[in-house]
Amino acid sequence: MPAADAQTQFDEYAAEAVAAIEAAESAEALEPVRVTFLGAKKGRLRELQQLVGKAAPEDRKAVGQGFNAVKTKVTEAFEAKKAALETADAGPADDFDVTLPGVRPRRGYPHPVVETLREFREIMTRLGFSVVDGPELEDEQHNFNALNIPREHPARDPLDNFYLSVAEKAGSVEDRPGGPVLLRSQTSTVQIRVMEQTPPPIRIVSLGRVYRPDTMDATHSCMFHQMEGLYVAPVDGPEGPIHMGHLKTVLRLFAETYLGDDVEVRFRPSFFPFTEPSVEVDMLWDGKWIEIGGAGMVDPNVFTAVGYDPDGVTGFAFGLGVERFAMRRYLVPDIREFYKNDLRFLRQF
């Protein structure tokens, strides 16, 4: 058979097959079309394949190529129609009811400690304090030396701090300027860094994590948050001299703003190397006094360490435990609840 005659039969077959495929309106109707035009043992395709063997030797290649082309064309048309019918028959997913009303997805909320930090910043900003920040990885110069904490003080005991023994290119951390490196044990390090770079007057607060290897219990954690406050002004300036009355007023205003006018706060004489005189601040909670921080007038030795004239400036500093305020505010009896990552607890806030 000449190649031209074979091609004519191929074209007629393709036209009839594609028309039958397009006319099928369901998978059931499409199946007999497949058998008729693409059946491997019977049907039109089998008949066309025999034309290749009947072609003259010089036309056999052209006839074979024509057969392969028409087979591919009809097969692709069949697969496309089959996929379209399956999609149309599938309909909506079985597990989705389009008649249900819209449901608002569950929203996330700030962690109670994060929310407490935000409120602390807002309150202190209204009281005229600027918010600053500092590194959590500190050296002994800022964590102890400049804060007038002597070498023999128990606060410097390696067992009471998280020291790091990380090697650096220039040597070990013990050889670096400022001394060994540790996770800061107090946010008081920030006041040193600010005073080293800023002349008075200064009125700042810093909020962040601090680390101490304390035994975990209902009111203690090895990682917790503090708010450090510092107010320094020249003695002969419009804001000076600063005295204990200013300190107590700021702390009372802060506690009443965050916890309410009915909060009871007391100040007890104490001692801290970086303040003189010093006080511990307590609040009454459930019939018991609980410590919420320490405070006092900045020690002259601290002013000297940062390059201030100790006779020319006065100021106060305080450090408050953020979690203890949050415990009192939200009536949480155990600080460990904040860090268990229990969604049943956290969703209450």
BELZI-V248899 format. One record per pair of residues at least 12 apart in sequence whose ideal C-beta (glycine too) atoms are under 6 Angstrom apart, sorted by the first residue. I is the first residue (numbers start at 1). J is the second residue. If there is no record, write none. Layout:
I_J + I_J
//
This chain:
1_54 + 1_55 + 3_59 + 3_62 + 3_63 + 6_51 + 6_63 + 7_66 + 10_66 + 10_70 + 13_44 + 13_48 + 14_70 + 14_73 + 17_37 + 17_74 + 18_77 + 20_33 + 21_33 + 21_77 + 21_78 + 21_81 + 27_85 + 37_74 + 48_67 + 52_64 + 52_67 + 112_326 + 112_330 + 112_349 + 113_326 + 113_338 + 116_322 + 116_326 + 117_207 + 120_207 + 120_227 + 123_254 + 123_257 + 124_205 + 128_203 + 129_203 + 129_204 + 129_205 + 130_204 + 131_205 + 132_194 + 132_204 + 132_206 + 134_189 + 134_190 + 134_193 + 134_206 + 136_184 + 136_209 + 138_184 + 138_189 + 139_178 + 139_179 + 139_181 + 140_179 + 140_180 + 141_178 + 141_179 + 142_189 + 142_192 + 143_184 + 143_189 + 144_156 + 146_192 + 146_305 + 147_188 + 147_274 + 148_273 + 148_274 + 148_299 + 148_301 + 148_302 + 149_273 + 161_182 + 161_185 + 162_182 + 162_183 + 162_211 + 163_180 + 163_182 + 164_181 + 183_211 + 184_210 + 185_210 + 185_212 + 186_210 + 187_206 + 187_208 + 187_226 + 187_228 + 188_228 + 190_206 + 190_228 + 191_230 + 191_317 + 195_306 + 196_306 + 200_232 + 200_233 + 200_234 + 200_313 + 201_233 + 201_239 + 202_232 + 203_231 + 204_230 + 205_227 + 205_229 + 206_228 + 207_227 + 209_223 + 209_225 + 210_226 + 211_223 + 218_334 + 219_335 + 221_335 + 224_323 + 225_322 + 226_319 + 227_320 + 227_322 + 228_319 + 229_318 + 230_317 + 231_315 + 231_316 + 232_313 + 232_315 + 234_312 + 234_313 + 235_312 + 235_314 + 240_314 + 241_314 + 242_314 + 242_315 + 242_316 + 247_295 + 247_316 + 252_265 + 263_283 + 264_284 + 265_283 + 266_282 + 267_279 + 267_281 + 268_280 + 272_294 + 272_296 + 274_299 + 274_302 + 275_296 + 275_297 + 275_299 + 275_317 + 276_299 + 277_296 + 278_296 + 279_295 + 279_296 + 280_294 + 281_293 + 281_295 + 285_328 + 292_320 + 292_321 + 292_324 + 293_319 + 293_320 + 293_321 + 294_319 + 295_318 + 297_316 + 298_315 + 298_317 + 323_335
//
